Amino acid sequence: VNANECRLHQGKLRAEVRPGGEGFVVRTPTATLIDRGTVFGVHVRVGGVSDLTVFKGKVDAEHTGTGRTVSATTGTGLRLTA
């Protein structure tokens, strides 16, 4: 979309956001993921299920359907479904 945001409809993404790049956004079919200074991976499966893995740092995940936001930190992850 632009230098601070991308959309991932299906497939895998690994992001390493360096200092000053906090706030980078990845939009998937089931979530908006907001980087808080981190290294993370996203896998969007067929059907839109989004798996987030945080290797280092913190990512906020807003569920598209409910609007609820939760955070994942180093060594944790989330599965976001419809």
N, C-alpha and C positions, 0 to 999 in steps of 0.2 A: 504494500500500500504506500509506504514511504519509509524514510530512514529509521523511524521509531516504531513501526508497526508492520506486521505481516499477517497473512491468513494462511492457515494450513487446513485444506479440505480433506486430505488423506495422505498418509505416508509418515515419514519420520523427520525430525528436526532436532538439531543440537545447537544450543546458543551459549555463547560465552560473552557475557555483557561486562565490559570493563568499567572501571570507575568513571563516573560522569554519564554513563549510559543508562542509569537506573530509570525505570519507567517504560522500558521496551515492552511492547504488547504483542502477544501472539493470540489471534482469534481462531478458534476451532468451532466446529458445529455445536459443541456442547459447553464451551467455556471461553472466557476471556482471561488470559494468563498475563499477569503484570509482574515483570521482573523487579526485584528489589536489590539488585547487585549480586549476580550469581552466575553459575554454570548449571544449565538444566537441559533436559531432553523431553520431547513430546512425541508420542506415537498416536496418530489418529487412524483408527481401524475402519474397515468397511462398516457402514452404518453410523459412523460419527462418534463412536466411543473414543474418548481422549484419555490417554495415560500420560501422566506427568511424573517425571523423576527429577529430583533436585540433587545434583552432585555436590554443590557448594552454594551456600547462601540461603536466599528466601524468595519464594514466588507466591503471590496472591492469586487465587483462582476464583473467579466469579462464575457461578453456574448460569448458563444462558436461560434455562427454564424457570428457575426459582429466584434468581438474583442474589442468592446467598453467597457470601464470600468466605473462603477458608484459606489458610496459609499452609504451605509445605516448606520445610527447612531441610538443611543438609542431611542426606541419607534417608529422606522420606519421599513419599510420592502420593499421588491421588489418581483415582479412576473416576472420570466424569461421564455419566451416561445420560440419555434423554430422560 
